[in-house]
Amino acid sequence: GGGFGNIGKGTSFATPHVTGLLALITEGNPSLSPDDLRKFLLKLCTKLKLFTDDDQGAGIISMASLL
């Protein structure tokens, strides 16, 4: 019907988005170490109130804060 079914939980859906975001961050800041990239990425995350840390990890990531 054009909608979405229950796809469950998992990181496989987030991986390409986070990888692309890391590529953009690295392009603008090529000297960042892997640890620096991780810290940078985590600063872009916002916790969602309705979910536990086990369900959401660091939260939802937003590229808007890069602009």
Long-range contacts (C-beta under 8 A, 24 or more apart in sequence): 9-55, 17-61, 18-61, 21-61, 21-63, 24-63, 24-66, 25-66
